[in-house]
């Protein structure tokens, strides 16, 4: 099993902890609601979660992480979830639920 396949299983476990949405995508796994993507896993197996600019700034500092990149582009509003945070999916699932609430509060696309 490749590193990407292992990370996909982990991403699926993370999303399964959140009952209000499900994972989509085959080659680029992601979650979306209200017409907006709010999490994804890139080809390197990195997981990013989307937040408002204010929350993104806070979490970049709190979690000592960086902006999330996918296919060479910085994803606006996303932070990279550090590997060490993925050792306990419960706090990360709360972040994913928070992200869902954020996109549900945006104007529908």
Secondary structure, 3 states (H helix, E strand, C coil): CCHHHHHHHHHHHHHHCCCCCCCECCCCCEEEECCEEEEEECCCCCEEEECCHHHHHHHHHHCCCCEEEECCEEEEEEEECCHHHHHCHHHHHHHHHHHHHHHHCCCCC
